Amino acid sequence: MRSHWITHKGKKIFYADYSNFKLEGLKEETAEVAPVLCKEPLNSVLVLTDVRGTYGTPDIVEHLKKLASKTQPHVHKRAVIGVTGVQTILLKAINKFSGKETVPFDTVEEGLDWL
């Protein structure tokens, strides 16, 4: 699993590394990530998701919507990096489905600082 916990400015943040994945790799990564997040207390997790180099195909978006819905009760705030162009429309769909806004940022540092 590439995703992992980090500490930034004293805050524990889960770095969800979904960068440079095709659907099957993303499914494998999220299959390991979901149980980690779901073990945490409700409304407690700060998540920075990195989707740089992963293209928002309909299948990938659908998969991420399901993951966001499953982990949403445990997540307090979500930031994402790597969302560009048409992907911003797809992010809006994921936000609507999950019920919790994921805020896009240009850099890892900006996302971490916001969290």
N, C-alpha and C positions, 0 to 999 in steps of 0.2 A: 504494500500500500504506500503510495507516494504522499498522500494527505497525512497531516500530522498537527499536533498541538505546538504552538509557539507562545512566547510571552512578549508583549510589546507594551512598553510604558506601564509595566505592572499588571497588565490585563492578559488573561489567558484567552487565546484566540485559536480557533480551529482553522487551519489553512487547508482548504479543500482544493487540491491540485488536480484539476480536470483539463489541464493544458495539453494540446497536441494529441487529442484522442479522437478515434473513430468510435462508432457506437459500441462495438463489442468491448473495447478497452474501457470505455466509460462505464459500461454495465458492471464490469469486474471491479473497478475502483469504487463505484457507489455501493456495491454489494457489501464491501468492507466498511465504508464510511457510515452508512445508515445505522448499523447497530451501535457504533461508537457514539454518535450524536444522541440516539434514543436512550442511552444509558444515563445521560446527564439530566439534572433536574429540569422541570418545566420552566420555560422562559428564561433560561440562564446562559445559553451558548451564543458567543459572538463568532460569526463565520465570515472568513474572507475566501471567496471562490475565485479561482484563476481559470479562465476559459480561453486564454490566449492560444491561438492556433487550432482551436476546436470549432468546427463550423456548425452552425445552428440548423441542421437538417430537421425536417419534421419529426423524425424518429428520435433524435437527440433531444429536441425540445419536449416532446411528450414524456420521455424518460426523466428529464430534469423536473418537469411539472409533478410527476408522481413522487419523486424523491423529496421535493420541497414540501409537498402536502404531508408526507409521512413524517418528516423531521420537524415541521413547523411548530408543533407544541413545545419543543425543547429549545428553539432558537429565539433569542432576544433581538438580535440585529444581524443583518446580512449585508455585506458589501461584495461587489464583483469587479474584477478587472478583466479586460480583454473583449468587452462588448463594443462592437463598432457597427456602423451602417445599419443594415436591415436587422441585425441582431437586437437592436434597441427595441424594435417592435416585438420581437420574440420575448424579450425580457418583460415587457409589459404584460404579455400573455401569462408568463410564469408568475409574475406578481399577483395578477388577478386570481389565478387558480390557487396559489398558496395562501392568500389572505394576509401576507406579510411582505412589505416592500423590500426588494433587494436594490440597493443603491449602487449605480455604476461609477467607477473611478478610472482615471487614466493610468495610475501607477499603484504598485503595491503599497508604498509608503502612504499615499493619500487614503487608501482604503483602510489601512491599519490605524492611521490617526483618527479617522472618523469613528471607527469602532471603539 
